[in-house]
Amino acid sequence: MTGSGAVLDANALHPEGTRAGPRDTLLRAAEAGLYRPYWSAEILAEVERTLTRLLARRGRADADVLARRLLAHLAAHFPAALVAGYEPLLPTLANLRRTGTLWPPRSRRGRG
């Protein structure tokens, strides 16, 4: 497996407009060893809440069960993906404080 890793936010792990969104592609790439996926308990909680809401809106009575099943599959297939202990670093991330995301602002992309 490569030395590269990426944090997959909730938006990458739950479907929104399409059936599986980017989740399938991202997880298959991780399975193939192209990178290591990471996520936090907070990200997984957001995935569960959002997926439950989306499935319920689509009429699925078992929405909560399906959302928990996804989390169980993620844990089983990527046991090293769950990260903890990053919280002290959050105040140092200026872009996170400003925009709520870790993605660099447009003016800084590609520099470095």
C-alpha positions as CSV (number, residue, x, y, z in Angstrom):
1,M,0.0,0.0,0.0
2,T,1.2,3.5,-0.8
3,G,2.3,5.9,1.9
4,S,-0.4,8.4,0.9
5,G,-3.6,8.8,2.9
6,A,-6.7,10.9,2.7
7,V,-9.5,11.8,5.1
8,L,-12.9,10.9,3.6
9,D,-15.5,13.4,4.8
10,A,-19.1,12.4,5.2
11,N,-20.0,13.9,1.8
12,A,-17.7,11.3,0.2
13,L,-19.2,8.4,2.2
14,H,-22.9,8.8,1.7
15,P,-24.9,9.0,-1.5
16,E,-26.5,12.3,-2.3
17,G,-27.6,12.9,-5.9
18,T,-26.4,9.5,-7.3
19,R,-26.9,6.0,-6.1
20,A,-23.4,5.6,-4.5
21,G,-21.8,8.9,-5.2
22,P,-18.0,8.8,-5.1
23,R,-17.9,6.3,-2.2
24,D,-17.6,3.2,-4.4
25,T,-14.8,4.6,-6.4
26,L,-12.9,5.9,-3.4
27,L,-13.2,2.7,-1.5
28,R,-12.3,0.5,-4.4
29,A,-9.2,2.7,-5.0
30,A,-8.3,2.2,-1.3
31,E,-8.8,-1.6,-1.5
32,A,-6.5,-1.6,-4.5
33,G,-3.8,0.1,-2.3
34,L,-3.8,3.4,-4.1
35,Y,-4.1,5.3,-0.8
36,R,-5.2,4.8,2.8
37,P,-8.6,6.1,3.8
38,Y,-9.2,7.8,7.1
39,W,-12.3,9.0,9.0
40,S,-13.2,10.0,12.5
41,A,-16.1,9.0,14.8
42,E,-17.6,12.4,14.1
43,I,-17.5,11.8,10.3
44,L,-19.1,8.4,10.7
45,A,-21.8,9.9,13.0
46,E,-22.6,12.4,10.3
47,V,-22.7,9.7,7.7
48,E,-25.2,7.7,9.8
49,R,-27.4,10.7,10.4
50,T,-27.4,11.9,6.8
51,L,-27.9,8.5,5.3
52,T,-30.7,7.6,7.7
53,R,-32.4,10.9,6.7
54,L,-31.9,10.4,3.0
55,L,-33.2,6.8,3.0
56,A,-36.2,7.6,5.2
57,R,-37.0,10.4,2.7
58,R,-37.0,7.8,0.0
59,G,-39.5,5.7,2.0
60,R,-37.2,3.1,3.5
61,A,-38.6,2.1,6.8
62,D,-35.3,0.3,7.6
63,A,-33.2,3.5,7.0
64,D,-31.4,3.3,10.4
65,V,-30.6,-0.3,9.9
66,L,-29.1,0.3,6.5
67,A,-27.0,3.2,7.7
68,R,-25.6,1.1,10.6
69,R,-24.9,-1.7,8.1
70,L,-22.8,0.7,6.0
71,L,-20.8,1.7,9.1
72,A,-20.2,-1.9,10.0
73,H,-19.0,-2.7,6.5
74,L,-16.6,0.3,6.6
75,A,-15.2,-0.9,10.0
76,A,-14.8,-4.4,8.8
77,H,-13.1,-3.6,5.5
78,F,-11.0,-0.7,6.7
79,P,-10.2,-1.2,10.4
80,A,-7.2,1.1,10.4
81,A,-9.2,4.0,8.9
82,L,-10.7,5.3,12.2
83,V,-8.6,8.1,13.6
84,A,-8.6,9.7,17.0
85,G,-6.5,12.2,18.9
86,Y,-6.5,14.8,16.1
87,E,-8.7,17.3,18.1
88,P,-5.8,19.4,19.5
89,L,-4.7,20.1,15.9
90,L,-8.1,21.6,14.9
91,P,-7.4,25.2,16.3
92,T,-4.3,25.4,14.2
93,L,-6.1,24.8,10.9
94,A,-6.9,28.4,9.8
95,N,-8.9,27.3,6.7
96,L,-11.1,25.0,8.9
97,R,-12.0,27.9,11.2
98,R,-12.8,30.1,8.2
99,T,-14.7,27.8,5.9
100,G,-15.5,24.7,7.8
101,T,-13.4,22.6,5.4
102,L,-9.8,21.5,5.2
103,W,-9.7,22.1,1.4
104,P,-7.3,24.9,0.6
105,P,-8.8,28.2,-0.7
106,R,-8.7,28.6,-4.5
107,S,-5.9,31.1,-4.3
108,R,-3.6,28.7,-2.6
109,R,-4.3,25.5,-4.5
110,G,-1.3,24.1,-6.5
111,R,1.2,26.3,-4.7
112,G,3.9,24.8,-2.6
